[in-house]
Amino acid sequence: MTIDAVLLIMMGVMFAAAIYLLMDRTLTRIMFGLMMFTNAANLLIIIMAGPAGLPPIFRDDIAADEYLDPLPQALTLTSIVISFAVTAFILALIYRSWVLARRDEVQVDIEDIQVAEQPTYDAEDDALIADEASEFLEDHEDPNIYYEYTTEANPNVDTAEPKEGDRW
């Protein structure tokens, strides 16, 4: 199987440019970066499919190893549809941002800065619990400890003397 080096270099350049564009705060550049990223991924799928061959249609006179695998073509078509939907969504975001603020740049949010500057240790969340009161029985406790004191007329337990394994 021979792989064209030009296609590999083109794919690498497209991935690098897409990542560069995705790191910008302008929505238009982010959209172009995502478009370039999906095109590079499609090129990767096509390259990995191998050399072009016969179409994936069954005929008696063609050997089984000469058929072209239809899965990469289906994956590429699916990727194209998904990238079109994402591009349409980002175009809607760009339009809405332009209508509301007359810019397509993502603004820095004050709450985002506060969350980013927050220390990773939180005294309340990271404190050790001294004694955890659980409403569930422990392994050594008997769930039927007061069963002998209950009656059909009075299902409540009205005894004051604790038994071994009692939680009260």
C-alpha positions in Angstrom: 0.0 0.0 0.0 1.5 3.3 -1.0 0.5 6.5 0.7 1.1 9.8 -1.0 3.4 11.9 1.1 2.0 15.1 -0.3 -1.4 14.3 1.1 0.1 13.5 4.5 2.0 16.8 4.5 -1.1 18.7 3.5 -3.1 17.0 6.2 -0.5 17.9 8.8 -0.4 21.5 7.7 -4.2 21.6 7.8 -4.3 20.2 11.3 -1.7 22.7 12.5 -3.4 25.7 10.9 -6.8 24.5 12.3 -5.4 24.3 15.8 -3.9 27.8 15.4 -7.2 29.2 14.3 -9.1 27.5 17.1 -7.1 29.2 19.7 -8.2 32.7 18.7 -11.1 34.5 20.4 -12.8 35.6 17.1 -15.8 33.4 16.2 -15.1 33.7 12.5 -11.6 32.3 12.9 -12.9 29.6 15.2 -15.4 28.6 12.5 -12.6 28.5 9.8 -10.5 26.5 12.2 -13.3 23.9 12.7 -13.9 23.7 9.0 -10.2 23.1 8.3 -10.0 20.6 11.2 -12.9 18.5 9.8 -11.5 18.7 6.2 -8.1 17.4 7.6 -9.9 14.6 9.5 -11.7 13.7 6.3 -8.4 13.6 4.4 -7.0 11.4 7.1 -9.9 8.9 6.8 -9.5 8.9 3.0 -5.7 8.4 3.3 -6.2 5.5 5.7 -8.6 3.8 3.3 -5.7 3.0 1.0 -5.3 3.4 -2.7 -8.2 3.9 -5.0 -9.7 0.6 -6.3 -12.8 -0.7 -7.8 -16.2 0.5 -6.5 -17.7 -1.6 -3.6 -20.2 -3.4 -5.9 -20.2 -7.2 -6.0 -19.4 -8.8 -9.3 -18.4 -12.4 -10.0 -15.3 -11.6 -12.0 -13.6 -9.5 -9.3 -11.5 -11.1 -6.5 -12.3 -10.3 -2.9 -9.0 -8.5 -2.3 -9.6 -6.0 -5.1 -12.7 -4.5 -3.6 -12.6 -1.0 -2.1 -13.7 -0.8 1.6 -16.9 1.3 1.8 -16.6 2.1 5.5 -14.1 5.1 5.1 -16.4 6.6 2.5 -19.4 6.3 4.8 -17.4 7.8 7.7 -16.3 10.7 5.5 -19.8 11.3 4.4 -21.0 11.3 8.0 -18.2 13.7 9.0 -19.2 16.1 6.2 -22.8 16.2 7.4 -21.8 16.8 11.0 -19.3 19.5 10.1 -21.9 21.2 8.0 -24.3 21.2 11.0 -21.6 22.6 13.3 -20.7 25.2 10.7 -24.3 26.3 10.4 -24.6 26.5 14.2 -21.4 28.6 14.5 -22.7 30.9 11.7 -25.9 31.4 13.7 -23.8 32.3 16.8 -21.7 34.7 14.8 -24.8 36.4 13.4 -26.4 36.6 16.8 -23.2 38.0 18.3 -23.0 40.6 15.5 -26.6 41.7 15.9 -26.4 42.1 19.7 -22.9 43.5 20.1 -21.6 44.4 16.7 -18.6 42.1 17.1 -17.8 38.5 16.7 -15.1 38.3 19.4 -15.7 36.3 22.5 -15.5 38.6 25.5 -13.6 37.8 28.7 -16.2 37.1 31.4 -15.5 38.3 34.9 -16.9 35.1 36.5 -14.6 33.0 34.3 -11.6 34.9 35.5 -12.7 34.5 39.1 -13.1 30.7 38.6 -9.7 30.5 36.9 -8.0 32.4 39.8 -9.7 30.3 42.5 -7.3 28.1 44.4 -7.7 24.4 43.9 -8.0 23.7 47.7 -11.4 24.5 49.1 -11.5 24.3 52.9 -15.2 23.3 53.1 -15.1 20.7 50.3 -11.7 19.2 51.2 -12.1 19.0 55.0 -12.0 15.6 56.6 -15.3 14.5 58.2 -14.7 13.7 61.8 -17.7 11.4 62.4 -20.1 10.6 59.6 -23.6 9.9 60.9 -25.2 7.4 58.6 -28.8 6.4 58.6 -27.9 3.0 57.3 -27.1 0.0 59.5 -23.5 -1.0 60.1 -22.4 -4.6 59.4 -22.5 -5.6 63.1 -26.0 -4.1 63.7 -29.1 -6.3 63.8 -32.0 -5.0 61.6 -34.5 -7.0 63.6 -33.3 -6.0 67.1 -36.7 -4.9 68.3 -38.9 -7.3 66.3 -39.9 -9.2 69.4 -41.3 -6.0 71.1 -43.7 -5.2 68.2 -47.3 -6.5 67.9 -49.9 -6.4 65.2 -51.9 -3.9 67.2 -48.9 -1.7 68.1 -46.1 -1.9 65.4 -44.1 0.8 67.1 -41.4 -0.1 69.6 -41.9 1.3 73.0 -39.1 0.0 75.0 -36.5 2.1 76.9 -33.9 -0.5 77.5 -31.2 -0.6 74.7 -30.0 -3.9 73.4 -26.6 -4.8 72.0 -26.2 -3.4 68.5 -28.7 -0.7 69.1 -28.1 2.6 67.3 -30.2 4.9 69.6 
